[in-house]
Amino acid sequence: MHTTTTTTTTTTTPITGELLRGAIELEHTDHGVLPHRLPAAALARGADAQVAMAESQPSGVRLAFRTRATTIELDTLPTKRAYVGAPAQPDGVYDLVVDGRLAGRGSVGGGHTLTIDMAAGTADHRPGEPGTLCFTDLSGEDKDVEIWLPHNETTELVALRTDAPVEPLPDRGRRVWLHHGSSISHGSNAASPSTTWPALAAALGGVELVNLGFGGGALLDPFTARTMRDAPADLISVKIGINLVNVDGMRLRVFTPAVHGFLDTIREGHPTTPLLVVSPVLAPIHEDTPGPCAMDLTALAAGRLSFRAEGDPAERAAGKLTLNVIRDELASIVAARATDDPNIHYLDGRSLYGERDAAEVPLPDALHPDAATHRLMGERFAELAFRQGAFRPRDAQDG
């Protein structure tokens, strides 16, 4: 039952799963609710602190409702991140989307602060207080409203207030796209949550996004595969590679069966769903040089965040992974599986961001695309997957 509490001027609506899209699970906290993109049962199966932090950042998660309200207030308790020695992180951005169009942006100050010392491997948590996001002067007509939560800032939802009642956004019959990837899919340096490349691609493709992109956490973890197996989805994509090179966590001998196992688990729950395997976008530092990847301390001393590869290209002969090795292997894996799985497909990530793009718009930190490149990638994915490729509607394929 969805209920609201109304005073003479304000309606307070409980924040429940009915009002949220893109979340896998909700945790009830002392302040309100915390959206999660992995369930607690998955986190208990070996997730480290990095994955736990990343999945609690609500990339792709949005409040979705229909209302005549002209004023919307949202109380939240954010957790800000700060990195020792690095430039200050800006406050997370909330996007207001009305009837499918961006209608406003805002941020919430204050909140908790998590200070991370990457060199020492430590983190310090300082508690803070909730803040309020306010959107005013909206149309008094009935409208579809989405508030996209900050993709890179853990966000507890405390209270939703409006000057007119709200109802959960009705099901418009749009297909659900379930996507998994690394920090680039998570949103990395995108300008805002509705302008990460998966969010842009979803808008252009007319689908509902569930984004399981985890910064540093696309490592073929079985708990992620099981989450995808159990989640409702009409379309599924997995973008594999860069994090495995970053952490230097596998050799080719282990990588190949691990990919098969990951895909097998997804197929247990979605045996015929269109499944698109996407290889890494171009990252020059790791094209032919294995990991691990490390922060460039010289750049950090100059106040700039950048990364460098620490592996030796000669180690490829011993099975060390590079992006080119991974692309070749993923293409072979998909080709082999396609002999008895007609709904699996492969997309070379360099078609989203490749050599020509890198020459014109280099990765700012040698690893993550900037806001303009997120838009470029979203537009290209929409064209290659939703209009031409694996996610093209069946009626369009039949026609």
N, C-alpha and C positions, 0 to 999 in steps of 0.2 A: 504494500500500500504506500503510495506516494502522498505525503501530507505537507502542508505549509502552515506557518504561523504568521498571521497578519495583524498589524496595528493599523492605525488610521492612515499612516503614510508609507509603511514599509512591510514587505513580505519577506520573512526569513524562511528559506527552504533548506531542509536537511540535505547534505551532500552524500548521496548514495551512489551505488553502481549504476542506477538508472540514468543518472545525469553525466556519467563519465564514459568516454570512448577512448580506446587505445591502452587501457590498463588491463593487466592480467589478474591482479588481486588487490584488495584494499585492506590496509592495516588500520585498526582503530587505535588512536594514540590519546594521550592526555589532553591534547588540544583539538583534535578532530580526526581526519582520516589522511593516511599517507598512501598515494597510489604506488603500486609496485609493477614492474614489468617482468619480474620473475616471481613465481609463488614461493612461499616460505619453505615448502617441501623441497623445491629445487635448490634453494640457498643452503639447505642443510646437507646437500650432497657434494660438498667440496668447494663451494664458491669462496673465493678469497675476498679480502677487503676491497680490492679494486673493482671486482664484479659487483659486490654488494653496493658500493657507492654508485657505480654507473647505472645499475638497474633501478635505483631509487630516484634517479634524475628522470623526470617524466617526459622524455622525448616522444613526441607524437600523442601524448595524452591531452585530452581537452574536455572541458565541460561543454555539454551540448544540450540546448533546450530551446523551447519556443515560448515567446513572451511578447507582450506589448510594452514592456518596461522602457522608460526613457533614461533611467538611472540604474546602474548595476554596481554593487560594491562586493568585493571579495576579500575576506580576511585570510591571510596565509602566514605560515611560519617557514620562511626559507632557510636553507643552510648554505651560506656563502663559502666558497673555497678561496684560500690564499696560499700561494706557493712561496716559500722562503727564497729570497733573492730574485724573484721574477716580478714583472710589472703587476700592479693590482688588477684583479679581475673585475670587469664591470658587473653591475647588478643584472640578474636574469631578466629577460624580456617576456612579457605576456602579450599575445596577439589577440585582438578582438576581431572576429570574422562574422559579418552579418550577411546572411543570404549569399554566402560564398565569396564575399569580397572583404578584404582587409578594411576595417573601419576604425581601428585605433590600436595604440600600443602603450604599455606602461610597465613600471617596475615596482617592486616592494623593497624598501630599505630595511635595515635592521636584520633581525633574525639571528640564528646561530652562525658561528664562524668556525670552519675547520681549516686549520693552518697545517700545511703539509710540507715537510722537509724531505725532498726527494733524495738528496745526497745522504742524509742520515737514515732514511726509511722510517721516519716517525710522523705522527699526526697529533695535533692538539685541538680539542674541541672546547669552544667557549660558548655557553648558552646565551640566548637572546630572546627577544619578545616578538610577537606577531606584528604585522603591519597590514595596511589596507590598500587595495587597488580599487580605483573608482573610474567608471566610464559614465559620462553624462551627455545630455542633449541628443539622445538617440531618438529615432522615429517612434511615434506612438502606435504604429501599425503592428499587426502580427508579423513576426519575423523569426527566422532561424538564427540562433546565436551560438557561436562557439568561442570559448576562451581557451586558447592554446597555452598550456603551462610552459614555463621556461625549460628548454631541452637540456640545459646544463646546470640546473640548480635544484637540489632536492627540495620538494615543496609539500608541506603539510597543509591541507585545506581545512580552514577553521570555520568559516561561515559565509553564506551567500545571501545577500540582501538585495531586493529590487523594489521598485515602486509599483509593480504589478505582478500578479502571480506568474509562475513559470511551470511548464510541463516538459517532461523529457522529450527530446527531439524524436519524432516518429521515424520508424524504419522506412527509408526511401527505396529499399530494394537494391542498394548498391552492393557490389561485390566487396568482400573483405580481403585485403591484401596483407599477408603476414610476412614480414621481412626481418632477416637477421644479418648483422654485419658488425663492423668495427666502429671506432670513433668517428670515421667519416660518415657512416650511416647514422650514428648517434647524433651527429650535427656539428662536431668539431667547431670550426670558426664561422658557422652560419650566422647571419645577422639576427635571426629570431626563430622561434619554434615552427612557425608555418612556412619558413623559407629554408629549412634543411632540404637536401635534395630529395629524400623520400617523401616529405610532405608536399613539395612542389610537384613531384611526379604523381602522387596520389590525387592531387587536385586536378591536374591535367587529364589523368586517366579516369576520373569520376569514380574512385573507389574509396573505401574506408580503410585507413591505415592502422595497422598494429605494428609498431616499430620496436623490434628487439635488437636494435643496434646498441652495442655496449662498448664504451671507450675502453680499449685494452682487453676486451673480453670476448672476442670472436676466436675462440681457441678449440673449436670442435668439442666443447664440453658436453658429455652425455645429458646432463640436467637441462641444458638448453634444447637439445634435440627432443627430449621428452616433453618439455613445455610446448614446443611447436607441434609435436604429435597430438597433444591433447587440446590445443586451442582451435576454435572454429576458424576456418579459412576457406576461401574460394580460390585464392592464388597464393603461392608461396615462393619466396626467393631467399637464397642464402649467398652472401658475399664473403668469400673465404680467401685468406692468404696473408694480409699484411701483418696481423697480430702474431701469427705463427712465426714469421720471420723476425719481427721485433723482439720477441722473447727468446728466440733460438731454442724453441721447446721441442722440436721434432726433427727427425731425419726422414728422408724420402720413404724408407722402408716402413716407418710407422705412419706417415702421413696418408698414404694411399688407402690402407684398410680403415683408418680412422674416418676418412671422408665417406667411404662406403658405409661404415657403421652409422655415421650421423644421418646419412640419407635414408638408410634402411629404417631407422627409428622413426623419422618423419613419415615415411611411407606406411608404417604400421597404422597410423591414424588417418592418413590421406593417400590412399593407394592410387587414385587416379587424378588428383588435383594437379593442375599445371604447376610444375616445379622448375624454377629457373636458377641455375647455378651460375654465379657471377664471379669472375676472377678479379684480381686487384686492379685498381686504376694505376696509372704510371706513378712511380715514386723513384726518381733517378738514383737515390742513395742505395736502394735495395734491388734494383733491377738484376744485377749480376753479382752483388756483394751480400753475403749472408749476414744475419744478425750475430750478436744482439745489437739492438738499437739503444743509443744512450743520449742523454741530454748533452748538448754542446756547451761545456762549461765556459769556454771563451766567449761565446755569444751571451751566455747568462751573465757573466761579469760585466758585459756592456749593456745589460738591461734588456736583452732580447732573447726570446725563447726559440731554440732551434735544436734539431736532432742530427745525429750522424750515425753511420753504420760502423760497427767495430769488427765485423767478421773479415775473413780472408777469402777472396774469390777462389783460391786454389782448393778450398775445403769443399767445394761443390762435388768434387770427385768422391768424397767420402759420404755423400748424401745430404750435406747441408742444404737447406732450402733458401732459394732466392725467389723473387717474384716471377722471373721467367720460367724457372723450374716448376713453380706451382701452376702457372697458366698452362704449360704443356701437359702437366699431369691431370689437371681438372678437365681439360678438353678430352683427354683419353678416357677418363673415368666416365664422363657423361656419354661419350660415344659408345662405350661398352654397355652401359646400362640401357641406353636407348634401344638396343636390339629387342628387349622385352618390356620396355617402358616407353611408350610413344609420347607420354606427357612430360618427359624430362627434357630440358633444353639448356644450352650453354650460351653465355654472353661474355665476350672478352671485355674486361673492365676498361681497357684502353680506348674502347669506343665511346666511353663516357668522359674520359680525360686521358689524352695520349701525348705523344712526343711534340706534336705541333702546339698543343695547348700549353705544355710545360715551357716551351720557348717563348710563348706570348704572355702567359700568366703563371709564373713559377709558384710552387707551393711556398707560402711565406715562411714556414718553419721546417721545410724540406720533407714534411710528412702529411700535413693537413691542407685541404683546399680552403680558399677564402670564400666570402659571401657570394661574389660574382660567379665563382666556379661551382658552388652549390647550385645556383640557378641553372647554369649551363648543364650540369649533370642531370638535374631533374628534368629539364626539357628533353635531353637526349634519351634518358631512360623511358620517358613517356612515349617518345616516338618509336624507339626500338622494341619496347616490350608491350605497351598498351595498344599502339596503333598498328604496328607491323608484325610483332613477334609472338612470344609465348602467351602473353596475356590478352591478346586480341580477342574480343568477344566472339563466341562460337557462331552467332548468326552472321557476323562479318566474315568469319572464315568460310562459312558455308556459301556466302554470297560471292 
